[in-house]
Amino acid sequence: MSEIERIESESQSELIIGFYTGTCASISGQSTLTYEIGKHGADGSLHLRITRNTGGGMWCKDWASFEAIEAVVLGAQELKAKSFQCLHPGKSINTGGFVLAALRDLGLIRVSEANSRLHEHVPMTTLELVLQSPPKAISSNDASVMTVKLHRKVKGRV
């Protein structure tokens, strides 16, 4: 990261104030993620970032705007981790999968009925609608149980 990119990233983070924190299982089911939703102080725009991963892998901790996220999601027929790499170009490839997991937890996307390896936009759903009644944050014990159930369900389909 260049000095200019680092300064821009830091100044963006200072302007965005988090107001919701949630936890969810990663797509692989091998770790629990913590994500945060924040609001930009100057323009009121909404943003999302991944703040923690129990699996210890690398990821980008920068904010992604809801506008950019919805540009990826709305109208897409097939969503996968790679679909979200454009939110943080040149950063860790894990980030796309982590964003996918957070959006699934929020209810903006769901596993495709046609192919369990793909996701799709939940029709008539926007991030603003989802935030009117976001999922409750789950404890780490609940997350590990959910991770095991998710892993078994996927494994049983193969």
C-alpha positions in Angstrom: 0.0 0.0 0.0 1.4 3.4 -1.0 1.6 6.3 1.5 -1.3 8.1 -0.3 -3.5 5.0 -0.2 -2.8 4.5 3.5 -3.7 8.1 4.3 -6.9 8.0 2.2 -7.9 4.7 3.9 -7.2 6.2 7.4 -9.2 9.4 6.6 -12.1 7.4 5.2 -12.2 5.2 8.4 -12.3 8.3 10.6 -15.3 9.6 8.8 -17.3 6.4 9.1 -18.9 5.6 12.4 -20.0 2.0 13.1 -23.5 1.5 14.4 -24.1 -2.3 14.0 -21.8 -5.3 14.6 -22.8 -8.8 13.6 -21.2 -12.3 13.6 -21.6 -15.1 11.2 -20.0 -18.3 10.0 -17.6 -18.0 7.0 -18.7 -19.6 3.8 -16.5 -22.6 4.4 -17.8 -22.9 7.9 -14.3 -23.1 9.3 -14.3 -19.7 11.1 -16.5 -17.1 12.7 -16.5 -13.6 11.2 -17.4 -10.3 12.8 -18.6 -7.5 10.5 -19.5 -3.9 11.1 -21.9 -1.6 9.3 -21.1 2.1 9.5 -22.4 5.5 8.3 -20.3 8.1 6.7 -20.5 11.3 8.8 -20.4 13.7 5.9 -22.7 12.2 3.3 -24.7 9.6 5.3 -23.7 6.7 3.0 -23.6 3.2 4.5 -20.6 1.0 4.5 -19.6 -2.5 5.5 -16.3 -4.0 6.7 -15.0 -7.3 8.1 -13.4 -6.6 11.5 -12.5 -10.1 12.8 -11.9 -13.7 11.7 -11.4 -16.5 14.2 -9.7 -18.5 11.5 -6.6 -16.3 11.5 -6.5 -15.8 7.7 -5.7 -12.4 6.1 -8.4 -10.0 4.8 -8.9 -6.4 4.0 -10.2 -4.4 7.0 -11.3 -1.4 4.8 -14.8 -0.2 4.4 -16.8 -1.0 1.3 -19.7 1.3 0.4 -23.2 -0.2 0.2 -23.5 1.5 -3.2 -20.6 -0.5 -4.5 -21.9 -3.7 -2.9 -25.4 -3.3 -4.4 -23.8 -2.6 -7.8 -22.4 -6.1 -7.6 -25.5 -7.8 -6.1 -28.4 -6.3 -7.9 -29.1 -8.0 -11.2 -26.4 -10.6 -10.8 -27.5 -14.2 -11.6 -24.6 -15.9 -9.9 -22.7 -14.6 -6.9 -19.6 -16.1 -5.5 -16.6 -14.9 -3.4 -14.8 -13.7 -6.5 -17.8 -11.4 -7.4 -16.8 -9.2 -4.4 -13.1 -8.9 -5.0 -13.8 -5.7 -7.0 -14.7 -4.0 -3.7 -11.1 -4.1 -2.5 -8.9 -4.6 -5.6 -5.4 -5.8 -5.0 -6.2 -6.8 -1.4 -6.6 -10.3 0.1 -8.7 -12.6 -1.9 -10.3 -13.9 1.3 -12.2 -10.6 1.7 -14.6 -11.3 -1.1 -15.8 -14.6 0.6 -16.0 -12.9 4.0 -18.2 -10.1 2.5 -20.4 -12.8 0.8 -20.9 -14.5 4.2 -21.8 -11.2 5.9 -24.3 -10.3 3.2 -25.8 -13.8 3.5 -26.1 -13.3 7.3 -27.8 -9.9 6.7 -30.3 -11.5 4.3 -29.4 -9.6 1.2 -28.3 -12.8 -0.6 -29.1 -16.5 -0.2 -27.7 -19.8 -1.4 -28.9 -20.5 -5.0 -31.6 -23.2 -5.2 -30.1 -24.4 -8.5 -26.4 -24.7 -7.3 -25.4 -24.7 -3.6 -22.0 -23.3 -4.5 -23.5 -20.1 -5.8 -25.5 -17.3 -4.2 -28.3 -15.0 -5.5 -29.9 -11.8 -4.6 -33.0 -12.1 -2.5 -35.7 -10.5 -4.7 -37.1 -7.1 -3.5 -34.4 -6.8 -0.9 -32.0 -3.9 -0.4 -29.4 -3.3 2.3 -31.5 -0.4 3.6 -34.5 -2.7 4.0 -32.4 -5.4 5.7 -31.1 -2.8 8.2 -34.6 -2.0 9.3 -34.5 -5.4 11.1 -31.0 -6.8 11.0 -30.3 -10.2 12.4 -29.3 -10.4 16.1 -25.6 -10.9 16.8 -25.0 -14.5 17.8 -22.7 -15.6 20.6 -19.6 -17.5 19.7 -21.2 -20.8 21.0 -24.1 -20.3 18.7 -21.8 -19.6 15.8 -19.8 -22.8 16.3 -23.0 -24.9 16.3 -24.3 -23.1 13.2 -20.9 -23.7 11.5 -21.1 -27.4 12.2 -24.6 -27.7 10.9 -23.8 -25.7 7.8 -20.8 -27.8 7.1 -22.7 -31.1 7.5 -25.6 -29.9 5.3 -23.2 -28.9 2.4 -21.2 -32.1 2.9 -24.4 -34.2 2.7 -25.4 -32.8 -0.7 -22.2 -33.7 -2.4 
